[in-house]
Amino acid sequence: MAHTAVDSLEVARRHPQKVRAAWRNPADWADLAMYGFYCLEACVVAMALHLGQPRPRSTHQAKVALARDFAASHGLPDIEQLLIALNERRKFEAYGDVALEDDDLDAEDVANDIQGYFEAVEALVAP
């Protein structure tokens, strides 16, 4: 488990390359959703730890709430809806038992948004 903000950022750093590889046409939504989701959540944890907050609970909803707060209070990109959409897509791809409602995600846009969020958090957290 990553214990510091920098540790969590390093966890997040492993995922954008996999995200970029997955968005190519045709998109590999299983990899794009999974690695993108993991990257964003690791970034949220890194930001929380950087701000001296306790490690977020291991729930998706807690990290979504933190992402919303960080957008409002620290000017980070608003990824609340992207986190929700990627989690739903990830579950759809992994289990097939979740309906995708109004899933109009564009793979390249998603990959760019993930990269942008990682870079924004990295600029604040990296030593």
HUNORPE-V492300 format. One line per field, one symbol per residue. ss: DSSP state (2 for helix, 1 for strand, 0 for the rest). phi: phi as a letter, one per 20 degrees, with the letter a starting at -180 (. if undefined). psi: psi as a letter, one per 40 degrees, with the letter a starting at -180 (. if undefined). A space follows every 50 residues. Layout:
# HUNORPE-V492300
ss = ???
phi = ???
psi = ???
This chain:
# HUNORPE-V492300
ss = 00002222222220022222220000002222222222222222222222 00000000022222222222222200000222222222222222200000 000000222222222222222222200
phi = .fdcffffffffffegfffffeegfffefffgfffffffffffffgfffg enefgfgedfffffffgfffffecmfgedgffgffffffgfffedmddfe eledfdgffffffffffgfffgfeegf
psi = hheidddddddddedddddddeeihiigdddddddddddddddddddddd eeiihiifiddddddddddddddeeiiheddddddddddddddddeehhh hfgfhhdddddddddddddddddddh.
